[in-house]
Amino acid sequence: MNKTETLKDGSPVVIRSLKVEDLDKLMAFYAALPADDRKYLKVDVTDKNVVRRRILLTEQGNVFRLVGLVGDKIAADGMLEVREEAWQKHQGELRVIVAPEFRRKGLGLLLMRELYFIAAERGVRMVVARFMRPQEDARRICRALGFREESLLPDYVTDRTGQAQDLVVMAADMNEFWNELESYYHATDWQRCQ
Ligand SMILES: CC(C)(COP(=O)(O)OP(=O)(O)OC[C@H]1O[C@@H](n2cnc3c(N)ncnc32)[C@H](O)[C@@H]1OP(=O)(O)O)[C@@H](O)C(=O)NCCC(=O)NCCS
């Protein structure tokens, strides 16, 4: 996919699939994140080999990666991982991260909307988000998009500093997710005025 959308501040953003040639741009995106954001990520994004291997996962067919580009710069990274095991085949895990200077401009929402379309095409019926308890923005946006808290696993994961953290698991039915996404998308002058 490759499409151009408009952010709330009027700047154009290209949303397209992530390619292996984007590795250096992606490393620059991760390097510019505040240390506090990197601290809670699932993998060590300062390690180029780890990041390259994660991009190559998209060749397996159940992992989809999208990026938002403003000019030549990656401003956001989104991922949908459709579960492969038979008992979880109806689930898709969503992850979105937006560079601080592009937050609250609708970019997170635009990426989630595109990831929703991919999930719907793949027959996903439940979207899941997993993050560490201190990731309050993730929790707020998930609540606003119709996710409910499924579980909180105490000291289940380790952050980049080696400290144990609680893992929050939230999930939403695809219909609820779509309804909330659409009400955000259409409720703002930002999209109406395009
Ligand atoms: C969570 C995150 C992806 C949101 O991206 P974004 O581009 O800023 O989100 P949007 O501008 O599309 O926001 C859509 C709506 O979500 C809600 N929202 C987003 N960030 C919020 C925040 N910090 N506090 C409260 N509500 C928030 C708002 O309702 C917002 O609409 P509004 O700005 O019109 O009020 C971004 O803050 C981020 O990358 N955080 C760090 C990484 C992370 O936690 N990722 C999620 C892991 S699944």
The ligand as an ORCA input file, in Angstrom:
! r2SCAN-3c Opt
* xyz 0 1
  C       0.115      6.333     21.596
  C       0.605      7.064     20.340
  C       0.910      6.036     19.252
  C      -0.505      8.026     19.838
  O      -0.101      8.596     18.580
  P      -0.624     10.035     18.096
  O      -0.241     10.214     16.679
  O      -0.176     11.069     19.054
  O      -2.201      9.848     18.244
  P      -3.334     10.715     17.532
  O      -2.880     12.121     17.293
  O      -3.824      9.973     16.345
  O      -4.438     10.719     18.677
  C      -5.736     10.179     18.505
  C      -6.500     10.321     19.808
  O      -5.948      9.457     20.794
  C      -6.010     10.087     22.076
  N      -4.648     10.331     22.578
  C      -3.485     10.221     21.895
  N      -2.424     10.502     22.689
  C      -2.957     10.801     23.895
  C      -2.396     11.199     25.138
  N      -1.079     11.351     25.321
  N      -3.241     11.439     26.179
  C      -4.562     11.330     26.029
  N      -5.173     10.960     24.867
  C      -4.381     10.698     23.825
  C      -6.722     11.412     21.867
  O      -8.103     11.209     22.065
  C      -6.416     11.702     20.417
  O      -7.344     12.544     19.799
  P      -7.228     14.152     20.022
  O      -5.788     14.537     19.840
  O      -8.126     14.691     18.950
  O      -7.718     14.406     21.418
  C       1.855      7.944     20.669
  O       1.561      8.769     21.788
  C       3.093      7.124     20.963
  O       3.818      6.747     20.046
  N       3.363      6.852     22.259
  C       4.528      6.095     22.679
  C       4.509      4.656     22.220
  C       3.250      3.905     22.620
  O       2.833      3.972     23.760
  N       2.711      3.165     21.637
  C       1.500      2.374     21.799
  C       1.895      0.920     21.921
  S       0.561     -0.068     21.318
*
